[in-house]
Amino acid sequence: MTAKDDMKKLVEEMYAVRDCGDVEATLALIGEGCTFRMVGNTRLAPFSTESSGHAFRQAITQLITVWDLSNIRTAIYVDEDEHMVFAHREGEVRHIPSGVSFHTEFIDKIHFRDGKLVKIVEFVDTLQVAETAKMIQVA
């Protein structure tokens, strides 16, 4: 298998367990040393600030337990030269605490080094996330 195939397979496995709500299996596939950041205003911290270690684990755990992504479809593009995966994700998302569901699209940019995930950058509709999670209220 090529490095390209390995990166794609790891990301597909990660999404499969994440979309089933399995926090520990997701974190095991991601491994130690990875960082996460949702692109957006720092008012959405801790998600919009790059986190690692314990803060990373807390952010990923909260995202998995609060957001149901079981009805999301994924298309993956691997840039083997840059050791990067771009994943276009689309479908119905449900905010578990409120029961609110909506259709959305988002992109994950996943960086690899030596075959391991080292950074996940997520591009989402942060206003929709913040409003749904009641982090902000827009009149």
C-alpha positions as a printed Julia matrix, in Angstrom:
139×3 Matrix{Float64}:
   0.0    0.0    0.0
   1.22   3.52  -0.74
   1.47   6.36   1.75
  -1.52   7.91  -0.05
  -3.59   4.77   0.54
  -2.47   4.59   4.18
  -3.48   8.2    4.86
  -6.87   7.74   3.22
  -7.54   4.48   5.06
  -6.64   5.99   8.46
  -8.94   8.99   7.88
 -11.78   6.72   6.73
 -11.36   4.58   9.86
 -11.23   7.66  12.07
 -14.48   9.03  10.61
 -16.2    5.63  10.87
 -15.58   5.35  14.61
 -16.16   9.08  15.2
 -19.49   8.97  13.39
 -20.55   6.04  15.62
 -19.8    8.2   18.67
 -16.85   6.11  19.87
 -14.59   8.61  21.65
 -11.86   6.19  22.75
 -11.54   4.46  19.36
 -11.36   7.85  17.65
  -8.65   9.1   19.99
  -6.72   5.83  19.6
  -6.66   6.24  15.81
  -5.65   9.88  16.05
  -2.87   9.08  18.49
  -0.74  11.28  20.72
   0.71  14.59  19.62
  -2.08  15.68  17.27
  -3.53  19.18  17.47
  -7.01  20.43  16.59
  -8.4   23.81  15.65
 -11.75  24.91  14.27
 -11.22  27.95  12.05
 -13.14  30.85  13.53
 -13.24  33.72  15.95
 -11.39  33.17  19.22
 -14.7   33.73  21.03
 -15.42  30.12  20.1
 -12.46  28.94  22.17
 -11.42  26.34  23.03
 -12.46  24.97  19.63
 -11.1   27.91  17.64
  -7.68  27.86  19.3
  -5.18  25.14  18.51
  -5.29  22.54  21.25
  -3.07  19.59  22.06
  -2.63  17.09  24.88
  -5.37  17.13  27.51
  -7.15  20.12  25.9
  -7.18  18.25  22.57
  -8.7   15.19  24.22
 -11.37  17.33  25.92
 -12.27  19.14  22.67
 -12.54  15.93  20.64
 -14.55  14.23  23.4
 -16.98  17.15  23.59
 -17.39  17.33  19.81
 -18.13  13.61  19.58
 -20.55  13.51  22.52
 -22.43  16.7   21.54
 -22.6   16.45  17.72
 -24.11  13.43  15.94
 -22.46  13.06  12.53
 -23.84   9.59  11.74
 -25.65  10.93   8.64
 -22.63  12.62   7.06
 -21.11  11.58   3.73
 -17.4   12.02   3.17
 -15.28  12.56   0.05
 -11.53  12.36   0.6
  -8.71  13.9   -1.43
  -5.13  13.0   -0.53
  -2.21  15.29  -1.37
   0.66  12.83  -1.06
   3.33  15.46  -1.76
   2.16  17.65   1.14
   1.21  14.7    3.41
  -2.26  16.14   3.76
  -5.84  14.92   3.48
  -8.78  17.14   2.59
 -12.14  15.68   3.55
 -15.36  17.24   2.29
 -18.16  16.23   4.64
 -21.83  16.85   3.94
 -25.17  15.83   5.35
 -27.47  16.04   8.35
 -25.87  17.03  11.67
 -27.7   16.76  14.98
 -26.85  18.73  18.11
 -27.56  16.02  20.69
 -28.42  18.19  23.75
 -31.0   20.31  21.91
 -32.13  17.77  19.32
 -31.68  20.42  16.61
 -30.74  18.99  13.2
 -29.59  20.78  10.08
 -27.96  20.09   6.73
 -24.43  21.4    6.39
 -21.08  21.0    4.69
 -17.59  21.31   6.14
 -13.98  20.59   5.29
 -11.3   18.95   7.4
  -7.64  19.51   6.53
  -5.59  16.76   8.14
  -1.8   16.92   8.23
   0.42  13.84   8.53
   4.05  13.35   9.53
   5.73   9.93   9.41
   2.35   8.3    8.76
   0.69   9.8   11.85
  -1.91  12.54  12.21
  -0.28  15.7   13.56
  -2.84  18.43  12.95
  -6.56  18.65  12.18
  -7.96  21.98  11.0
 -11.73  22.11  10.56
 -13.6   24.64   8.41
 -17.26  24.79   9.48
 -20.08  27.3    9.61
 -19.04  28.57  13.03
 -22.07  30.87  13.34
 -24.4   27.91  12.91
 -22.42  25.86  15.43
 -22.33  28.71  17.97
 -26.05  29.49  17.62
 -27.11  25.85  17.82
 -24.92  25.19  20.87
 -26.25  28.42  22.46
 -22.73  29.83  22.71
 -24.07  33.05  21.17
 -27.46  34.5   20.34
 -28.0   36.45  17.15
 -31.03  38.71  17.07
